[in-house]
């Protein structure tokens, strides 16, 4: 049995490698997937089950190109893992760059992700997030 943190790291590894089917197989069949963020972003909605996760991934593929994706800090409590990270990329429809900071909350049961919640801060075009000290 893997630790919840190891499972989450495997999820990110599969995503980064483009192994989306492997990514989906790490999700429970009835996963709850919720992306909290600006209503103007199509991906910010609730999804249910593996088909919902596929829908989410299709939206990402259709709308964004990523330049960077970094999971920077893992916080573990029981079967829950919170990950703080950031990403940059370009919006395919507008060709505008974006910067995001996020918190991902994964709930794990029987080595599967049963719930995922994203809390997204999004800046696009000439907008930039506040500077953080190193």
CORQUI-V596967 format. One record per residue. SS is DSSP state (h for helix, s for strand, l for the rest). NEAR is the number of other C-alpha atoms within 10 Angstrom. D_FIRST is the distance of its C-alpha to the first C-alpha in whole Angstrom. Layout:
[[SS & NEAR & D_FIRST] [SS & NEAR & D_FIRST]]
//
This chain:
[[l & 7 & 0] [l & 10 & 4] [l & 13 & 7] [h & 23 & 9] [h & 20 & 12] [h & 13 & 10] [h & 19 & 10] [h & 26 & 13] [h & 15 & 14] [h & 15 & 13] [h & 21 & 15] [h & 17 & 18] [h & 14 & 18] [h & 17 & 19] [h & 17 & 21] [h & 14 & 23] [h & 10 & 23] [l & 11 & 24] [l & 13 & 22] [h & 16 & 22] [h & 12 & 21] [h & 15 & 18] [h & 20 & 18] [h & 23 & 19] [h & 13 & 16] [l & 20 & 13] [s & 23 & 15] [s & 18 & 16] [s & 17 & 19] [s & 15 & 21] [s & 21 & 20] [s & 20 & 22] [s & 22 & 23] [s & 22 & 26] [s & 19 & 28] [s & 17 & 30] [l & 17 & 33] [l & 15 & 37] [l & 9 & 38] [l & 7 & 40] [l & 13 & 37] [l & 13 & 36] [l & 20 & 32] [l & 17 & 32] [l & 14 & 32] [s & 14 & 29] [s & 20 & 27] [s & 17 & 25] [h & 18 & 23] [h & 21 & 22] [h & 14 & 26] [h & 19 & 26] [h & 23 & 24] [h & 17 & 26] [h & 15 & 29] [h & 22 & 28] [h & 16 & 27] [h & 12 & 30] [h & 14 & 32] [h & 16 & 31] [h & 12 & 32] [h & 12 & 35] [h & 16 & 36] [s & 19 & 35] [s & 16 & 34] [s & 15 & 32] [s & 12 & 33] [s & 11 & 31] [s & 16 & 27] [s & 15 & 26] [s & 15 & 23] [s & 9 & 24] [s & 11 & 22] [s & 16 & 19] [s & 11 & 19] [s & 15 & 16] [s & 10 & 17] [l & 9 & 14] [l & 15 & 13] [s & 19 & 15] [s & 21 & 16] [s & 20 & 20] [s & 22 & 21] [s & 18 & 24] [s & 17 & 26] [s & 18 & 29] [s & 16 & 30] [s & 20 & 34] [s & 18 & 35] [s & 18 & 38] [s & 18 & 39] [l & 14 & 40] [l & 9 & 43] [l & 10 & 44] [l & 12 & 43] [l & 13 & 43] [s & 19 & 40] [s & 22 & 38] [s & 21 & 36] [s & 17 & 33] [s & 17 & 31] [s & 19 & 28] [s & 19 & 25] [s & 19 & 22] [s & 21 & 20] [s & 23 & 17] [s & 21 & 15] [s & 23 & 12] [s & 13 & 11] [l & 11 & 8] [l & 18 & 7] [s & 21 & 11] [s & 26 & 14] [s & 19 & 16] [s & 20 & 19] [s & 21 & 20] [s & 17 & 23] [s & 19 & 25] [s & 17 & 28] [s & 18 & 31] [s & 15 & 34] [s & 19 & 36] [s & 16 & 39] [s & 16 & 41] [l & 13 & 44] [l & 9 & 46] [l & 11 & 43] [l & 12 & 41] [l & 13 & 39] [l & 6 & 40] [l & 6 & 40] [l & 5 & 37] [l & 4 & 37] [l & 3 & 35]]
//
